[in-house]
Amino acid sequence: MIENILQLIYPNVCGICGSISKQDICNKCYVKIRKLQRNKKKIYLTKHFTTHMYLFDYQDIIRQKILQYKFNEKTYLCRGFAKIILNNEKICGFLKTYDIMTSVPISKKRKRSKRIQPK
């Protein structure tokens, strides 16, 4: 019952367009985002890592939403990102080969920098 009351006060919204939606990404935005997927895997031979994989080019709406998630306290966007990743068999298969994943830290100086603000 409390959850229903909270839904009336704070309804779920699409993480991309902001419209009221029962899902974390509305169907319209999900279709639009799926068209942007690249599923690229690059092999590197460096001392720090050997493989780099990404779903999207870091530009436009994808860049904007990642920056909002990381620096503007829009953590609810993680559910939409998770949906995109979990619905991609190629990515899930790739991720299953690893025991652990970790975030890449950012310096305090760079965090304060205007270079990381959304356009």
C-alpha positions, 0 to 999 in steps of 0.5 A: 500500500505504501508503495502505491502511495509513493507511486502517486506522489513520485511516479516512475519516469523514463530516464531518457525523456522524463515522461511518466512511464512504468518502466525505467526507459519508455518503449519509445526511448528504448527503441531510439537507444537500441538504434544507437548501440554499437557493440564494439570490442577492441583488443589492446596490448598494454600493461593496463588492460587488453580488452575494451568493450562499449555499447555506445559512442560517447556522444549526444544523449548517451554522453549527457545521461552518463554525465548526469548519472555520474555527476548530477546525482541522477542515480535512478538512471542506473536502472535504465543502463542495466536494462540495456546491458541485460537485454544484450546477449553479446555484452552479457556473454562478454561480462560473464567471463570476468570475476569482477568489474570496478569503477574508474576513479576520477580526481577531485580536480577533474570532477570540479572541472567544467570539462565534465559538465553536460553540453 
